[in-house]
Amino acid sequence: MLQLTETEVLDKIRHRIPFEAQLNDGSLIIRISEYQPYIATAIHHGHRLRGDLVPKCNLSEMERYYEEDPYTGDFISSLPVVLQGEDSRYEYDLNRPVDSSVYETAWGKQVWSETLTAAERATSISKHEQYYRILRCLVDTLESQFGLCLLYDVHSYNYQRIERETPVFNLGTGQLNTRKWDKEINHLLGRLGNIELPNIEIDASVNSVFKGQGYQATFIKENFANTLILPIEVKKIFMNEVGGEAFPLVIEKLKEAMKTVLTEHAAATILRRTKVKRLTGSHILASKLPREVIKLDRQLYSLARGINTLSYINPTNLKQEKRRFLHKPHDYQPRFTYRQLDIDPYKFREQLYRLPVDDVRDADIQKMYRRVIDQLAIRIDLLSSIGQDEFLYNSLRYYGQPNQQDIANANFILHAKEYQVAEPASISAAEAINAFKAAAEEYAISCKIVGSKQLIARAMVSGRNIKVNMGCLFSPADLNALIHHELGVHMVTSVNADRQPLKVLKLGLPGNTHTQEGLAILCEHLSGNFPLQRLKTLALRVITVDKMVRGDSFSETFNHLVTEHRLDKNDAFTITARAYRGGGFTKDYLYLKGLRDALIYYRESDLTSLFVGKTGFEFKPLLDELITREILRKPDYLPKPLTQIDDGDPIINFMLNSIK
């Protein structure tokens, strides 16, 4: 990290130059990724004690640690302007006036084994004074630029010694003009009270444990009329306050929650107190992609870019096994063979978990990359078990399985009677390739469209290539649907991902199969090329996956589709093979589930951010935020059906509105 003198820090602040640095004496970390009208401080975060003071300190490290505020710097790490104390409060306490900032006794214990020399005390006091010169300069700069400033003064407290119930969040207002700032106080209190933490009942109150009488609040009150300081004490439910062990899951949730609560509170205050007309928490986060994120993203992409699940899972002997099976559909069980995995799964997992995710400070971005890494680890387990008994287990871990609601939705659809005459499938694969090429030209997308004899599906996207199954014939509606599905969504998101600064959007976020397929089928529907037969195919995939998971054999499932659902043998084989390849591939139930969820998002919100790459529904709020922050660019291409005005087939609309 950059080391700066106080003079250099003050100069950068006065000139509003973003920077991240540690003071050259090590006492303070300053992170200003972007100048915004709010500051977050964690002045008791640190544990450092000067080397010359350690021999004189009566207290053990654990005794000091008990009264410090560990992890409070982590809680505010996502924010754009942060001051984080690195020195122990036992060296000097930044929340006490300068003349009483060096303890003699604290919490009933004698701190020093011998009296500190005048020079030792002077060094500690000079650090205290230095912090407040920097804080004065920073607040003055922000007030001058924005007309007001907020300061979130974050601490933590030990609660086990208090013989009554205490709140998880304590807001101290003892030094605030509560009449002037009443709405801001109540708004913050309400947001803190709505935070959710694992297995912890949340409450927030004012002045229950601490009244906000610390010196930092005094300093702001005495020097700045247009700055609101909000001292927040967090109960140490995120660690064992006696033993010192951290509870990582609670800390992660607190990081995420404090990012949301403080940015949304700051945005609401700015809207209320200034002439700004439109603002959300996303607008007041940093708009520059942090270097640590770029570094992690590049390393992750370099490691994982070669993993194409379908290229390993599609059988290499599909044609031969189909011919053998259809000759004896009641007796023969296909024996599929697969491409060899050319990745060392052990080294891959080891490298995955060595990636520098902990360096990422933004809580939501860090969580996204952790989820991606965990999913990639499961995916490599999936690929390394192809053709083995463990494959189904790993598929269930990665994709899940249909639940009772999914099966009920599928059965509901399958009860519908056909009411349209099916169009004849008379378009050859060569003609389909030409149609794809014409559609690609209309989108102005440069991609390669080729025929393939190795596909189970009728077509698929692989990188910048669209592969069309040379053994298929297509009806006009089939072909149009396929173009909107493969080109209009899968290729569009591939091209958009290529233009984003984050390469993780090319690899795919967790849930991207569910999301991508749901959006693709939604576009089939919106384009007017979504007949009941196609909807029934999605339902049959759910039934097929369920039968496979329950232990039915390939031939039992195939014959069920033929006899119970009157499927053509070729179609029945394709649906069955899709589910049984690899040893039990559960992905296919996600198409109907994804359609259901895509419809919900389509009705309730703007889908734009979901097309920036290979995204997942659960990450939509973060993607929206990153677009607002101008870290991600809006997608250059969107599926054409999203802009079409078409009431569609009323029967299909009714059925889609009925699935739950």
C-alpha positions as CSV (number, residue, x, y, z in Angstrom):
1,M,0.0,0.0,0.0
2,L,1.1,3.5,-0.7
3,Q,2.9,5.2,2.2
4,L,2.3,9.0,2.5
5,T,3.2,11.7,4.9
6,E,0.5,13.9,6.5
7,T,1.4,16.7,4.2
8,E,1.0,14.5,1.1
9,V,-2.4,13.3,2.4
10,L,-3.6,16.8,3.0
11,D,-2.5,17.9,-0.4
12,K,-4.3,15.1,-2.1
13,I,-7.5,15.8,-0.2
14,R,-7.4,19.6,-0.9
15,H,-7.0,18.8,-4.6
16,R,-9.7,16.1,-4.4
17,I,-7.4,13.4,-5.8
18,P,-8.7,9.9,-5.1
19,F,-6.1,7.7,-3.3
20,E,-5.6,4.8,-1.0
21,A,-2.7,5.1,1.5
22,Q,-1.4,4.4,4.9
23,L,0.2,7.2,6.9
24,N,4.0,6.7,6.9
25,D,3.8,6.1,10.7
26,G,1.3,3.3,10.1
27,S,-1.3,4.9,12.3
28,L,-4.1,5.4,9.8
29,I,-5.4,3.9,6.5
30,I,-7.2,6.4,4.3
31,R,-9.2,5.2,1.3
32,I,-10.9,7.8,-1.0
33,S,-12.0,6.0,-4.1
34,E,-14.3,8.9,-5.0
35,Y,-15.2,12.1,-3.2
36,Q,-18.7,11.8,-2.0
37,P,-20.5,13.7,0.8
38,Y,-20.2,11.1,3.4
39,I,-17.3,9.5,5.4
40,A,-17.2,6.2,7.4
41,T,-14.7,5.9,10.2
42,A,-13.5,2.9,12.3
43,I,-11.2,4.7,14.7
44,H,-10.9,1.8,17.2
45,H,-10.4,-0.9,14.5
46,G,-6.6,-1.2,15.1
47,H,-4.5,-3.3,17.4
48,R,-1.0,-2.0,16.8
49,L,1.1,-0.8,19.7
50,R,4.4,1.0,19.2
51,G,7.4,-1.1,19.8
52,D,8.8,1.1,22.5
53,L,5.5,0.8,24.5
54,V,5.0,-2.9,24.3
55,P,7.5,-3.7,27.2
56,K,5.7,-1.2,29.4
57,C,2.2,-2.4,28.8
58,N,0.7,-4.3,31.7
59,L,-2.0,-5.8,29.5
60,S,-1.8,-8.9,27.4
61,E,-2.7,-8.8,23.7
62,M,-6.0,-10.5,24.5
63,E,-6.9,-8.0,27.2
64,R,-6.2,-5.1,24.8
65,Y,-8.1,-6.9,22.0
66,Y,-11.1,-7.3,24.2
67,E,-11.7,-3.5,24.5
68,E,-10.8,-2.7,20.9
69,D,-13.2,-2.8,17.9
70,P,-11.9,-5.4,15.6
71,Y,-13.6,-5.9,12.2
72,T,-15.3,-2.5,12.3
73,G,-13.1,-1.4,9.4
74,D,-14.4,-4.4,7.5
75,F,-18.0,-3.3,8.0
76,I,-17.4,-0.1,6.1
77,S,-14.9,-1.4,3.5
78,S,-17.4,-1.0,0.6
79,L,-17.7,2.7,1.0
80,P,-15.9,5.4,-1.0
81,V,-14.4,7.5,1.8
82,V,-13.0,5.6,4.8
83,L,-10.7,6.4,7.7
84,Q,-9.5,3.3,9.6
85,G,-7.4,3.6,12.7
86,E,-4.6,1.1,12.9
87,D,-3.2,1.9,16.3
88,S,-4.7,0.4,19.5
89,R,-6.8,2.7,21.5
90,Y,-4.5,1.8,24.4
91,E,-1.7,3.8,22.7
92,Y,-4.0,6.8,22.3
93,D,-7.8,7.0,22.1
94,L,-9.1,9.0,19.2
95,N,-12.5,9.2,20.8
96,R,-11.2,11.1,23.8
97,P,-10.0,14.7,24.0
98,V,-6.3,15.0,23.3
99,D,-5.3,15.8,26.9
100,S,-6.9,12.6,28.2
101,S,-6.3,10.4,25.1
102,V,-3.4,8.4,26.7
103,Y,-4.8,6.1,29.4
104,E,-3.3,5.6,32.8
105,T,-6.0,3.2,33.8
106,A,-8.8,1.8,31.6
107,W,-11.8,-0.4,32.6
108,G,-10.4,-0.8,36.1
109,K,-6.9,-1.9,35.0
110,Q,-3.5,-0.2,35.2
111,V,-2.3,0.1,31.6
112,W,1.4,0.8,32.1
113,S,3.9,-0.9,34.4
114,E,5.9,2.3,34.6
115,T,5.0,5.9,33.8
116,L,5.4,6.9,30.2
117,T,8.1,9.5,29.5
118,A,7.2,12.9,28.2
119,A,8.6,12.0,24.8
120,E,6.5,8.8,24.6
121,R,3.3,10.7,25.6
122,A,4.2,13.4,23.1
123,T,4.5,10.9,20.2
124,S,1.1,9.4,21.0
125,I,-0.5,12.8,21.3
126,S,1.0,13.9,18.0
127,K,-0.7,11.0,16.3
128,H,-4.0,12.0,17.8
129,E,-3.6,15.6,16.7
130,Q,-2.5,14.4,13.2
131,Y,-5.7,12.4,12.8
132,Y,-7.9,15.4,13.6
133,R,-6.0,17.6,11.2
134,I,-6.7,15.1,8.4
135,L,-10.3,14.7,9.5
136,R,-10.8,18.5,9.6
137,C,-9.3,18.9,6.1
138,L,-11.5,16.1,4.7
139,V,-14.8,17.3,6.2
140,D,-14.0,20.9,5.2
141,T,-13.3,19.7,1.6
142,L,-16.5,17.7,1.4
143,E,-18.7,20.5,2.9
144,S,-17.2,23.0,0.5
145,Q,-17.9,20.7,-2.5
146,F,-21.3,19.4,-1.5
147,G,-22.8,21.8,1.0
148,L,-23.1,19.1,3.7
149,C,-21.4,16.0,4.9
150,L,-22.3,12.9,6.8
151,L,-20.0,11.0,9.1
152,Y,-20.8,7.4,10.1
153,D,-18.7,6.8,13.3
154,V,-18.7,3.0,13.6
155,H,-17.7,1.2,16.9
156,S,-18.5,-2.1,18.6
157,Y,-19.2,-3.0,22.2
158,N,-18.9,-5.9,24.7
159,Y,-22.3,-6.9,26.0
160,Q,-21.8,-9.9,28.2
161,R,-20.8,-7.7,31.2
162,I,-24.0,-5.7,30.9
163,E,-26.7,-7.3,33.1
164,R,-29.7,-6.5,30.8
165,E,-30.8,-6.9,27.2
166,T,-29.0,-4.6,24.9
167,P,-29.6,-3.8,21.2
168,V,-27.6,-5.1,18.3
169,F,-27.2,-1.5,17.0
170,N,-27.0,1.5,19.3
171,L,-27.2,5.0,17.8
172,G,-25.8,7.7,20.1
173,T,-27.4,11.1,19.7
174,G,-26.3,12.8,22.9
175,Q,-24.4,15.5,20.9
176,L,-26.8,15.9,18.0
177,N,-29.4,18.6,17.4
178,T,-32.2,16.0,17.4
179,R,-34.8,18.5,16.3
180,K,-32.8,19.5,13.2
181,W,-31.8,15.9,12.3
182,D,-34.8,14.0,13.6
183,K,-35.8,12.5,10.2
184,E,-32.2,11.4,9.5
185,I,-31.9,9.7,12.9
186,N,-35.2,7.9,12.6
187,H,-34.4,6.8,9.1
188,L,-31.1,5.3,10.0
189,L,-32.6,3.6,13.1
190,G,-35.3,2.0,11.0
191,R,-32.8,0.7,8.4
192,L,-30.5,-0.7,11.1
193,G,-33.4,-2.5,12.7
194,N,-34.3,-4.1,9.4
195,I,-30.9,-5.7,8.9
196,E,-31.0,-9.5,8.8
197,L,-28.1,-11.6,10.3
198,P,-27.9,-15.4,10.5
199,N,-29.5,-16.7,13.7
200,I,-29.6,-13.3,15.4
201,E,-32.6,-11.3,16.4
202,I,-32.1,-7.7,15.4
203,D,-33.0,-4.6,17.2
204,A,-31.8,-1.0,17.1
205,S,-32.3,1.8,19.6
206,V,-31.1,5.3,20.5
207,N,-28.8,5.9,23.5
208,S,-29.6,2.5,25.1
209,V,-26.0,1.6,25.8
210,F,-24.0,4.6,24.6
211,K,-25.1,8.1,24.1
212,G,-22.6,9.2,21.5
213,Q,-20.5,11.4,23.8
214,G,-17.1,10.5,22.2
215,Y,-14.6,13.2,21.2
216,Q,-15.0,12.6,17.4
217,A,-18.7,13.7,17.8
218,T,-17.6,16.6,19.9
219,F,-15.0,17.7,17.3
220,I,-17.6,17.6,14.5
221,K,-20.3,19.5,16.6
222,E,-17.8,22.2,17.5
223,N,-16.3,22.8,14.1
224,F,-18.8,22.0,11.4
225,A,-22.4,23.3,11.2
226,N,-23.3,21.3,8.1
227,T,-22.0,17.9,9.0
228,L,-24.1,15.2,10.8
229,I,-22.1,12.6,12.7
230,L,-23.9,9.4,13.6
231,P,-22.1,7.3,16.2
232,I,-23.1,3.6,15.7
233,E,-22.2,0.9,18.2
234,V,-22.5,-2.7,17.0
235,K,-22.9,-5.4,19.6
236,K,-20.1,-7.9,19.4
237,I,-22.4,-10.7,18.1
238,F,-20.0,-11.1,15.2
239,M,-17.3,-12.6,17.4
240,N,-16.6,-14.3,20.7
241,E,-15.9,-11.2,22.7
242,V,-14.0,-13.2,25.4
243,G,-12.0,-15.7,23.3
244,G,-11.6,-13.3,20.3
245,E,-12.8,-15.8,17.6
246,A,-14.5,-14.3,14.6
247,F,-17.9,-15.5,13.2
248,P,-17.1,-15.0,9.5
249,L,-20.7,-15.5,8.2
250,V,-22.0,-12.8,10.5
251,I,-19.2,-10.5,9.5
252,E,-19.9,-11.0,5.8
253,K,-23.6,-10.2,6.3
254,L,-22.7,-7.1,8.3
255,K,-20.4,-5.9,5.6
256,E,-23.2,-6.3,3.0
257,A,-25.8,-4.8,5.2
258,M,-23.8,-1.8,6.3
259,K,-23.0,-1.0,2.6
260,T,-26.7,-0.9,1.8
261,V,-27.9,0.8,4.9
262,L,-25.3,3.6,5.0
263,T,-25.4,4.4,1.2
264,E,-29.2,4.4,1.1
265,H,-29.3,6.6,4.2
266,A,-26.7,9.0,2.8
267,A,-28.6,9.2,-0.5
268,A,-31.9,9.9,1.2
269,T,-30.3,12.6,3.4
270,I,-28.7,14.3,0.3
271,L,-32.0,14.2,-1.5
272,R,-33.7,15.8,1.5
273,R,-31.1,18.4,2.3
274,T,-29.9,19.5,-1.1
275,K,-31.3,20.4,-4.5
276,V,-30.4,17.0,-6.0
277,K,-33.5,15.6,-7.7
278,R,-32.7,11.9,-8.1
279,L,-30.3,9.8,-6.2
280,T,-29.9,6.2,-4.9
281,G,-27.2,4.5,-2.9
282,S,-25.6,3.3,-6.1
283,H,-25.0,6.8,-7.3
284,I,-22.8,7.6,-4.3
285,L,-20.5,4.6,-4.5
286,A,-17.2,4.7,-6.4
287,S,-17.6,4.7,-10.2
288,K,-14.1,3.4,-10.8
289,L,-13.4,-0.4,-10.9
290,P,-11.0,-1.1,-8.0
291,R,-7.6,-2.5,-8.9
292,E,-8.0,-5.5,-6.7
293,V,-11.2,-6.5,-8.5
294,I,-9.5,-6.2,-11.9
295,K,-6.6,-8.4,-10.7
296,L,-8.9,-11.0,-9.3
297,D,-11.1,-11.0,-12.4
298,R,-8.2,-11.5,-14.8
299,Q,-6.7,-14.3,-12.7
300,L,-10.0,-16.1,-12.4
301,Y,-10.7,-15.8,-16.2
302,S,-7.2,-17.0,-17.1
303,L,-7.8,-20.1,-14.9
304,A,-11.4,-21.0,-15.8
305,R,-12.0,-19.8,-19.4
306,G,-11.4,-23.3,-20.9
307,I,-14.2,-25.1,-19.0
308,N,-17.1,-25.7,-21.4
309,T,-19.4,-28.1,-19.6
310,L,-21.4,-29.3,-22.7
311,S,-18.3,-30.0,-24.7
312,Y,-17.4,-32.7,-22.1
313,I,-20.9,-33.9,-21.4
314,N,-22.2,-34.4,-24.9
315,P,-21.6,-38.1,-25.8
316,T,-19.0,-38.8,-28.6
317,N,-20.9,-41.9,-29.7
318,L,-24.4,-40.5,-29.7
319,K,-25.4,-41.6,-33.2
320,Q,-24.2,-45.2,-32.8
321,E,-25.9,-45.6,-29.4
322,K,-29.1,-44.1,-30.7
323,R,-29.2,-46.6,-33.5
324,R,-28.5,-49.5,-31.1
325,F,-31.1,-48.3,-28.6
326,L,-33.9,-47.8,-31.1
327,H,-33.3,-51.3,-32.4
328,K,-34.0,-52.7,-28.9
329,P,-35.8,-49.9,-26.9
330,H,-37.0,-52.3,-24.2
331,D,-33.7,-54.1,-23.5
332,Y,-30.8,-52.0,-24.4
333,Q,-29.3,-49.3,-22.1
334,P,-27.1,-46.8,-24.0
335,R,-23.4,-46.9,-23.2
336,F,-22.3,-43.4,-23.9
337,T,-18.6,-42.4,-24.2
338,Y,-17.2,-38.9,-23.5
339,R,-14.3,-36.6,-24.3
340,Q,-11.5,-36.9,-21.8
341,L,-11.1,-34.1,-19.3
342,D,-7.9,-32.3,-20.0
343,I,-7.8,-30.3,-16.8
344,D,-6.3,-31.5,-13.5
345,P,-9.2,-31.1,-11.1
346,Y,-7.1,-31.1,-8.0
347,K,-4.8,-28.4,-9.2
348,F,-7.7,-26.4,-10.5
349,R,-9.5,-26.4,-7.2
350,E,-6.3,-25.5,-5.4
351,Q,-5.7,-22.6,-7.7
352,L,-9.3,-21.5,-7.4
353,Y,-9.1,-21.1,-3.6
354,R,-5.8,-19.3,-3.8
355,L,-7.3,-16.4,-5.8
356,P,-7.1,-13.1,-3.9
357,V,-10.8,-12.7,-3.1
358,D,-10.1,-11.4,0.4
359,D,-8.5,-8.3,-1.2
360,V,-11.8,-7.2,-2.6
361,R,-13.4,-4.6,-0.3
362,D,-16.8,-4.1,-1.8
363,A,-18.9,-6.6,0.1
364,D,-21.3,-7.4,-2.8
365,I,-18.6,-7.8,-5.5
366,Q,-16.6,-9.9,-3.1
367,K,-19.6,-12.1,-2.4
368,M,-20.3,-12.5,-6.2
369,Y,-16.7,-13.7,-6.8
370,R,-16.8,-16.1,-3.9
371,R,-20.0,-17.6,-5.2
372,V,-18.5,-17.9,-8.7
373,I,-15.4,-19.7,-7.3
374,D,-17.6,-22.1,-5.2
375,Q,-19.7,-22.9,-8.3
376,L,-16.6,-23.5,-10.4
377,A,-15.3,-25.9,-7.8
378,I,-18.6,-27.9,-8.0
379,R,-18.4,-27.8,-11.8
380,I,-15.0,-29.3,-11.9
381,D,-16.3,-32.0,-9.6
382,L,-19.1,-32.6,-12.1
383,L,-16.8,-32.8,-15.0
384,S,-14.3,-35.1,-13.3
385,S,-17.1,-37.6,-12.5
386,I,-18.7,-37.9,-16.0
387,G,-19.8,-41.5,-16.6
388,Q,-19.4,-42.4,-12.9
389,D,-22.0,-42.8,-10.1
390,E,-20.9,-39.6,-8.5
391,F,-21.9,-37.6,-11.6
392,L,-25.6,-37.4,-10.6
393,Y,-24.7,-36.3,-7.1
394,N,-22.6,-33.5,-8.5
395,S,-25.3,-32.5,-11.0
396,L,-27.7,-32.2,-8.1
397,R,-25.2,-30.0,-6.3
398,Y,-24.7,-27.8,-9.3
399,Y,-28.2,-27.6,-10.9
400,G,-30.5,-29.0,-8.3
401,Q,-33.6,-31.1,-9.1
402,P,-37.3,-30.4,-9.8
403,N,-39.4,-29.8,-6.7
404,Q,-43.0,-30.6,-6.2
405,Q,-44.1,-27.2,-7.7
406,D,-41.9,-27.8,-10.8
407,I,-43.5,-31.2,-11.3
408,A,-47.0,-29.8,-10.7
409,N,-46.4,-27.0,-13.3
410,A,-45.2,-29.6,-15.8
411,N,-48.2,-31.9,-15.3
412,F,-50.6,-28.9,-15.6
413,I,-49.0,-28.0,-19.0
414,L,-49.1,-31.7,-20.2
415,H,-52.9,-31.9,-19.5
416,A,-53.6,-29.2,-22.2
417,K,-54.9,-30.4,-25.5
418,E,-53.3,-29.5,-28.7
419,Y,-55.4,-26.9,-30.5
420,Q,-53.2,-26.0,-33.4
421,V,-52.1,-28.0,-36.4
422,A,-48.3,-28.5,-36.2
423,E,-46.4,-26.9,-39.1
424,P,-44.4,-29.4,-41.1
425,A,-40.7,-29.5,-40.5
426,S,-39.5,-29.0,-44.0
427,I,-36.5,-26.5,-43.6
428,S,-33.2,-28.2,-43.9
429,A,-30.2,-27.6,-41.7
430,A,-28.4,-25.8,-44.6
431,E,-31.4,-23.5,-45.0
432,A,-31.5,-22.9,-41.2
433,I,-27.8,-21.9,-41.3
434,N,-28.6,-19.3,-44.0
435,A,-31.5,-18.0,-41.9
436,F,-29.2,-17.6,-38.8
437,K,-26.7,-15.7,-41.0
438,A,-29.4,-13.3,-42.1
439,A,-30.5,-12.7,-38.6
440,A,-26.9,-12.1,-37.4
441,E,-26.5,-9.5,-40.1
442,E,-29.8,-7.8,-38.9
443,Y,-28.3,-7.7,-35.4
444,A,-25.0,-6.5,-36.8
445,I,-23.3,-9.2,-34.8
446,S,-20.2,-10.9,-36.2
447,C,-20.3,-14.6,-35.5
448,K,-19.7,-17.9,-37.3
449,I,-22.6,-20.2,-38.0
450,V,-21.7,-23.8,-38.9
451,G,-23.3,-27.2,-39.1
452,S,-22.5,-30.0,-36.6
453,K,-23.2,-33.7,-36.5
454,Q,-22.2,-34.1,-32.8
455,L,-25.2,-32.2,-31.1
456,I,-28.1,-33.5,-29.1
457,A,-29.7,-30.1,-29.2
458,R,-31.0,-28.6,-32.5
459,A,-28.6,-25.7,-32.2
460,M,-26.2,-24.2,-29.6
461,V,-23.9,-21.3,-29.0
462,S,-20.2,-21.9,-28.3
463,G,-18.2,-18.7,-27.9
464,R,-18.7,-16.7,-31.1
465,N,-20.0,-19.8,-33.0
466,I,-23.5,-21.0,-33.5
467,K,-23.7,-24.7,-34.3
468,V,-26.7,-26.1,-36.1
469,N,-27.6,-29.8,-35.9
470,M,-27.2,-31.1,-39.4
471,G,-29.5,-34.1,-38.7
472,C,-32.6,-31.9,-38.0
473,L,-35.4,-30.4,-40.0
474,F,-37.2,-27.3,-38.8
475,S,-40.6,-25.8,-39.2
476,P,-40.8,-22.0,-39.7
477,A,-41.9,-21.4,-36.1
478,D,-39.2,-23.7,-34.8
479,L,-36.5,-21.9,-36.7
480,N,-37.7,-18.4,-35.7
481,A,-37.9,-19.5,-32.1
482,L,-34.4,-21.0,-32.3
483,I,-33.0,-17.8,-33.8
484,H,-34.4,-15.7,-31.0
485,H,-33.2,-18.2,-28.4
486,E,-29.7,-18.9,-29.6
487,L,-28.8,-15.7,-31.4
488,G,-31.1,-13.3,-29.7
489,V,-30.1,-14.3,-26.2
490,H,-27.1,-16.6,-25.9
491,M,-25.1,-14.9,-28.7
492,V,-26.2,-11.5,-27.6
493,T,-25.1,-12.0,-24.0
494,S,-21.8,-13.5,-25.3
495,V,-21.1,-10.4,-27.4
496,N,-22.1,-8.0,-24.6
497,A,-19.9,-9.9,-22.1
498,D,-16.9,-9.4,-24.5
499,R,-17.4,-5.7,-24.1
500,Q,-17.5,-5.5,-20.3
501,P,-14.5,-4.8,-18.1
502,L,-15.3,-7.8,-15.9
503,K,-14.5,-11.1,-17.6
504,V,-16.4,-13.0,-15.0
505,L,-19.5,-12.2,-17.1
506,K,-18.0,-14.4,-19.9
507,L,-17.5,-17.3,-17.5
508,G,-21.0,-17.1,-16.1
509,L,-22.4,-16.1,-12.7
510,P,-24.0,-18.7,-10.5
511,G,-27.5,-19.5,-11.7
512,N,-26.7,-18.4,-15.3
513,T,-28.1,-21.6,-16.8
514,H,-31.5,-21.0,-15.1
515,T,-31.4,-17.3,-16.1
516,Q,-30.1,-17.6,-19.6
517,E,-32.5,-20.4,-20.6
518,G,-35.4,-18.6,-18.9
519,L,-34.7,-15.4,-20.8
520,A,-34.1,-17.3,-24.1
521,I,-37.5,-19.0,-23.9
522,L,-39.2,-15.8,-22.8
523,C,-37.9,-14.3,-26.0
524,E,-39.3,-17.2,-28.0
525,H,-42.7,-16.5,-26.4
526,L,-42.5,-12.7,-26.9
527,S,-41.6,-13.2,-30.6
528,G,-44.8,-15.2,-31.2
529,N,-43.0,-18.4,-31.9
530,F,-43.9,-20.4,-28.9
531,P,-46.6,-23.1,-29.6
532,L,-48.0,-25.4,-27.0
533,Q,-45.9,-28.2,-28.4
534,R,-42.7,-26.3,-27.4
535,L,-44.1,-25.6,-23.9
536,K,-45.0,-29.3,-23.5
537,T,-41.4,-30.2,-24.5
538,L,-40.1,-28.1,-21.6
539,A,-42.6,-29.8,-19.3
540,L,-41.5,-33.2,-20.5
541,R,-37.9,-32.3,-19.7
542,V,-39.0,-31.7,-16.1
543,I,-40.8,-35.1,-15.9
544,T,-37.8,-36.8,-17.5
545,V,-35.3,-35.4,-15.1
546,D,-37.6,-36.3,-12.2
547,K,-37.8,-39.9,-13.4
548,M,-34.1,-40.1,-13.9
549,V,-33.4,-38.8,-10.3
550,R,-35.9,-41.3,-8.9
551,G,-33.9,-44.1,-10.5
552,D,-35.9,-45.1,-13.6
553,S,-33.7,-46.6,-16.3
554,F,-33.1,-44.9,-19.7
555,S,-35.4,-47.4,-21.5
556,E,-38.2,-47.0,-18.8
557,T,-38.2,-43.2,-19.2
558,F,-38.0,-43.4,-23.0
559,N,-40.9,-45.8,-23.2
560,H,-42.9,-43.7,-20.7
561,L,-42.5,-40.7,-23.1
562,V,-43.6,-42.8,-26.1
563,T,-46.5,-44.6,-24.5
564,E,-47.9,-42.1,-22.0
565,H,-47.2,-38.9,-23.9
566,R,-47.3,-40.2,-27.5
567,L,-43.9,-38.8,-28.4
568,D,-42.1,-39.6,-31.6
569,K,-39.3,-42.0,-30.9
570,N,-36.6,-39.6,-32.1
571,D,-38.0,-36.8,-29.9
572,A,-38.3,-39.2,-27.0
573,F,-34.7,-40.4,-27.4
574,T,-33.4,-36.8,-27.5
575,I,-35.3,-35.7,-24.4
576,T,-34.2,-38.9,-22.5
577,A,-30.6,-38.7,-23.7
578,R,-30.3,-35.1,-22.6
579,A,-31.2,-36.1,-19.0
580,Y,-29.2,-39.3,-18.8
581,R,-26.0,-38.2,-20.4
582,G,-22.9,-38.1,-18.2
583,G,-24.7,-40.3,-15.7
584,G,-27.6,-38.1,-14.8
585,F,-27.7,-34.5,-16.0
586,T,-30.4,-32.5,-14.2
587,K,-30.0,-29.2,-16.0
588,D,-33.1,-29.6,-18.3
589,Y,-35.7,-29.0,-15.6
590,L,-34.3,-25.4,-15.3
591,Y,-35.8,-24.4,-18.7
592,L,-39.4,-24.3,-17.4
593,K,-38.4,-22.9,-14.0
594,G,-36.3,-20.2,-15.7
595,L,-39.2,-19.3,-18.0
596,R,-41.4,-18.9,-15.0
597,D,-38.9,-16.6,-13.2
598,A,-38.1,-14.7,-16.4
599,L,-41.7,-13.9,-16.8
600,I,-41.9,-12.5,-13.2
601,Y,-38.9,-10.3,-13.8
602,Y,-40.3,-9.2,-17.2
603,R,-43.6,-8.1,-15.6
604,E,-42.1,-6.4,-12.6
605,S,-38.8,-4.8,-13.7
606,D,-36.4,-3.8,-16.4
607,L,-34.4,-6.8,-17.7
608,T,-31.6,-4.7,-19.3
609,S,-28.9,-5.6,-16.8
610,L,-29.4,-9.3,-17.2
611,F,-28.1,-9.1,-20.7
612,V,-24.6,-7.6,-19.9
613,G,-23.3,-11.2,-20.0
614,K,-23.8,-14.6,-18.6
615,T,-25.7,-13.4,-15.6
616,G,-28.0,-14.8,-12.8
617,F,-31.3,-13.5,-11.5
618,E,-30.0,-13.3,-7.9
619,F,-27.3,-10.8,-9.0
620,K,-29.6,-8.4,-10.8
621,P,-29.5,-5.8,-7.9
622,L,-25.7,-5.8,-8.0
623,L,-25.7,-5.6,-11.8
624,D,-28.1,-2.7,-11.7
625,E,-25.9,-1.0,-9.2
626,L,-22.7,-1.5,-11.2
627,I,-24.4,-0.1,-14.3
628,T,-25.5,3.0,-12.3
629,R,-22.0,3.4,-10.9
630,E,-20.7,3.2,-14.6
631,I,-18.5,0.3,-13.7
632,L,-20.4,-1.9,-16.2
633,R,-21.6,-0.5,-19.5
634,K,-25.2,-1.0,-20.5
635,P,-25.5,-3.9,-23.0
636,D,-24.9,-2.9,-26.6
637,Y,-27.3,-5.5,-27.8
638,L,-30.7,-6.5,-26.6
639,P,-33.1,-9.3,-27.9
640,K,-35.4,-7.8,-30.5
641,P,-38.6,-9.5,-29.0
642,L,-38.2,-7.3,-25.9
643,T,-39.3,-4.3,-28.0
644,Q,-42.0,-6.1,-29.9
645,I,-45.6,-5.2,-29.1
646,D,-47.6,-8.4,-29.5
647,D,-50.4,-9.7,-27.3
648,G,-49.4,-13.2,-28.2
649,D,-51.5,-16.4,-28.1
650,P,-54.2,-16.0,-25.4
651,I,-54.1,-19.7,-24.5
652,I,-50.4,-19.7,-24.1
653,N,-50.6,-16.5,-22.1
654,F,-53.2,-18.0,-19.8
655,M,-51.1,-21.1,-19.2
656,L,-47.9,-19.1,-18.5
657,N,-49.8,-16.9,-16.1
658,S,-51.1,-20.0,-14.3
659,I,-47.7,-21.7,-13.5
660,K,-46.5,-21.0,-10.1
